[in-house]
Amino acid sequence: MRHGKKYNEAMGKVDKSKQYEPAEAIALIKKTASAKFDETVEVHIRTSCDSRHAEQQIRGAVVLPNGTGKSVRVLVFAKDAKLDEAQAAGADFVGGQELVPKIQNEGWLDFDVVVATPDMMGVVGRLGKVLGPKGLMPNPKAGTVTMDVAKAIEEIKAGKIEYRLDKANIVHCPLGKASFSEEQLQQNYDALMDAIVKARPSSVKGQYLKSITLATTMGPGVKVVANRY
């Protein structure tokens, strides 16, 4: 794959054979961000888990102290008083049964996170084939199936992100924007890594994290020291 001049220049700043300390990697990532837009800083964590086994799945959520730098659109499935509560808490869209055909038949997906009260999961379950592949299905482990919709919305708007293992046993998460300060990115990185370490399945032996890579949307990957986990 051929890369442009800016990418190659950025790549020249990175020692591909080195694993950087987090602070070094973050400083380097900021220097390699050269796009005309505010790039997202992402972290990709390769684990020694086996996603084929239920007991080795990793899934949860964490509130990044400095948010993601992105405004998040929240859809809430609820009824009665919980609908009003969701609206008052700042949900972008609220509703129930009537939203099913809109999503299922019209392909409406103008939202980033779906929250549902437990009594609405029967309705939301019918959207599994649409929401599931896009990672939008509400889940109790991620705090998106809850009666406390106000708290869920508040946390999501404040920078709560979900992390989960993909089929290749890698966790992909946003850490913020390239315009964030090194300190802000470091705080977000520490919060995420703390959550990932706590989520370690008890059946995983030996080194838990095989590799950690930081990258911006358009920039090269920077390897971070992983052998301490």
Summary of the structure (lengths in Angstrom):
residues: 229
radius of gyration: 19.1
end to end distance: 32.6
largest distance: 58.0
contacts: 692
relative contact order: 0.27
helix: 36%
strand: 22%
